[in-house]
Amino acid sequence: LRLDAGLVIVRKPGKLPYKTHRTSYALEYGQDSVEMHIDAITANDRVLLVDDVLATGGTMAAVAQMIEHSEGKLEELAVLIELAFLNGRSKLKHNVFSVIQY
């Protein structure tokens, strides 16, 4: 509220109540998908992508792809915990800020 910023929720398929974009991404053992409302981000919206954990980078890369498809401007990615030994940062083409690294 203080930042006068919105919040966009990205969830597993079937969890959001409106029309969505869906992006699939590879896992070590298969595939998964995430969805975001189609009207959540519009052209030139500035976006900070925030997640709890950065592991292999697949989920964040998929969400970044959806943001770019919506013509949003992805400014930076931020995570609480980065599992650096999994090298997920290498899959991402944006700056990543992490509070804790293992």
C-alpha positions in Angstrom: 0.0 0.0 0.0 2.8 2.4 0.9 4.5 1.7 -2.4 1.3 2.2 -4.4 2.1 -1.2 -6.0 -0.1 -4.0 -7.1 0.2 -7.7 -6.4 0.0 -10.4 -9.0 -0.5 -14.0 -7.8 1.0 -16.9 -9.8 -0.3 -20.4 -9.0 -0.3 -23.9 -10.2 -3.0 -24.6 -12.9 -6.6 -24.5 -11.9 -6.2 -22.4 -8.7 -7.0 -19.0 -10.1 -10.7 -17.9 -10.8 -10.4 -16.1 -14.1 -8.9 -16.5 -17.6 -5.2 -17.2 -17.3 -1.9 -17.4 -19.2 -0.1 -20.8 -18.7 3.5 -21.5 -19.0 5.1 -25.0 -18.7 8.7 -25.7 -17.7 10.9 -28.7 -17.3 11.7 -30.3 -14.0 14.4 -32.9 -13.3 11.7 -35.6 -13.3 9.1 -34.2 -15.7 7.2 -31.0 -16.4 5.1 -28.5 -14.4 3.1 -25.4 -15.2 2.2 -22.0 -13.6 -0.7 -19.6 -14.4 -1.3 -15.9 -14.0 -4.5 -13.9 -14.8 -4.4 -12.6 -18.4 -5.2 -9.0 -17.2 -2.7 -9.0 -14.3 0.1 -7.3 -16.1 -0.2 -4.8 -19.0 2.3 -3.3 -21.3 5.1 -1.3 -19.6 4.1 -2.3 -16.1 7.3 -2.4 -13.9 7.5 -5.8 -12.2 9.5 -7.1 -9.3 9.3 -10.9 -9.2 9.4 -12.2 -5.6 9.6 -15.9 -4.5 10.5 -17.7 -1.4 13.2 -20.1 -2.8 15.4 -20.1 -5.9 16.5 -23.7 -6.6 16.9 -24.7 -10.2 15.4 -21.6 -11.6 12.6 -23.3 -13.7 9.7 -21.7 -11.9 11.1 -18.2 -11.9 12.1 -18.5 -15.6 8.6 -19.5 -16.5 7.0 -16.6 -14.6 9.5 -14.2 -16.2 8.5 -15.5 -19.6 4.8 -14.8 -18.7 5.6 -11.3 -17.6 7.5 -10.6 -20.8 4.7 -12.2 -22.9 2.3 -9.6 -21.2 4.8 -6.9 -22.2 5.6 -6.0 -18.6 9.1 -4.8 -17.7 10.7 -7.2 -15.4 13.1 -5.1 -13.3 14.5 -7.6 -10.9 14.0 -10.9 -9.2 14.1 -11.3 -5.4 14.1 -14.4 -3.2 14.4 -15.1 0.5 16.6 -18.2 0.1 18.8 -19.1 -2.9 20.1 -22.7 -3.1 23.3 -21.5 -4.9 24.7 -25.0 -5.3 21.8 -25.8 -7.8 22.9 -22.8 -10.0 19.4 -21.7 -10.7 20.6 -18.1 -11.2 22.2 -19.2 -14.5 18.8 -19.9 -16.1 17.6 -16.3 -15.4 18.6 -13.3 -17.5 17.7 -10.7 -14.9 19.4 -9.5 -11.8 18.6 -11.7 -8.8 18.6 -10.5 -5.2 18.7 -13.1 -2.4 18.6 -12.6 1.3 20.1 -16.0 2.3 22.4 -18.2 0.2 23.2 -21.9 0.8 
